[in-house]
Amino acid sequence: MNRLIRVKSGGFRVGPRLRGGDWLEVDIQSLKQEGFSFIVSLLTAEENQELDLVHEASLAIDQKLQF
């Protein structure tokens, strides 16, 4: 699922989770290049571990994205 929703001051996208592991940093850099300013994750800590996304917040912050 990848859906872009426009609102008065901008927009947001609802999409699949980022790929974990070695792909995580690449995916976060891509979001930054596409013009995103923040990432919201609804995964639990256990799900983050299972999907190898434990560094998602720190990598997002490194790219100047709010998490």
BAKEGU-138768 format. One record per residue (C-alpha): x, y, z; residue number from 1. Coordinates in steps of 0.25 Angstrom, whole numbers, plus 2048, in hexadecimal, padded with zeros to 3 digits. Layout:
N
x=X	y=Y	z=Z	i=NUM
...
***
This chain:
67
x=800	y=800	z=800	i=1
x=805	y=80E	z=7FC	i=2
x=7FC	y=819	z=7FD	i=3
x=7FE	y=828	z=7FD	i=4
x=7F5	y=831	z=804	i=5
x=7F5	y=840	z=802	i=6
x=7F1	y=849	z=80D	i=7
x=7F0	y=859	z=80C	i=8
x=7FF	y=85B	z=811	i=9
x=805	y=84F	z=80A	i=10
x=803	y=840	z=80A	i=11
x=807	y=833	z=810	i=12
x=808	y=825	z=80A	i=13
x=804	y=818	z=810	i=14
x=80C	y=80D	z=80B	i=15
x=813	y=800	z=80E	i=16
x=81D	y=7FF	z=819	i=17
x=82C	y=802	z=816	i=18
x=835	y=7F6	z=812	i=19
x=83E	y=7F2	z=81E	i=20
x=84C	y=7EE	z=81F	i=21
x=856	y=7F3	z=815	i=22
x=84A	y=7FA	z=80D	i=23
x=845	y=803	z=819	i=24
x=84F	y=80E	z=817	i=25
x=84D	y=80E	z=808	i=26
x=83E	y=80F	z=80A	i=27
x=83F	y=81A	z=814	i=28
x=848	y=822	z=80A	i=29
x=83E	y=820	z=7FF	i=30
x=833	y=826	z=808	i=31
x=83B	y=832	z=80B	i=32
x=83E	y=834	z=7FC	i=33
x=82F	y=833	z=7F9	i=34
x=82D	y=83F	z=802	i=35
x=827	y=838	z=80E	i=36
x=82A	y=83F	z=81C	i=37
x=825	y=834	z=826	i=38
x=823	y=825	z=827	i=39
x=818	y=81F	z=830	i=40
x=819	y=811	z=834	i=41
x=80E	y=809	z=83B	i=42
x=816	y=7FC	z=83D	i=43
x=819	y=7F7	z=84A	i=44
x=827	y=7F5	z=850	i=45
x=826	y=7E6	z=84D	i=46
x=822	y=7E8	z=83F	i=47
x=82D	y=7F2	z=83D	i=48
x=837	y=7E7	z=841	i=49
x=830	y=7DC	z=839	i=50
x=831	y=7E5	z=82C	i=51
x=83F	y=7EA	z=82F	i=52
x=83A	y=7F9	z=831	i=53
x=840	y=7FC	z=83E	i=54
x=849	y=807	z=839	i=55
x=83D	y=80E	z=831	i=56
x=83C	y=819	z=83B	i=57
x=84B	y=81D	z=83C	i=58
x=84D	y=81C	z=82D	i=59
x=841	y=825	z=82A	i=60
x=846	y=82F	z=834	i=61
x=854	y=82E	z=82D	i=62
x=84D	y=832	z=820	i=63
x=846	y=83E	z=827	i=64
x=838	y=837	z=827	i=65
x=82F	y=838	z=833	i=66
x=82C	y=82A	z=839	i=67
***
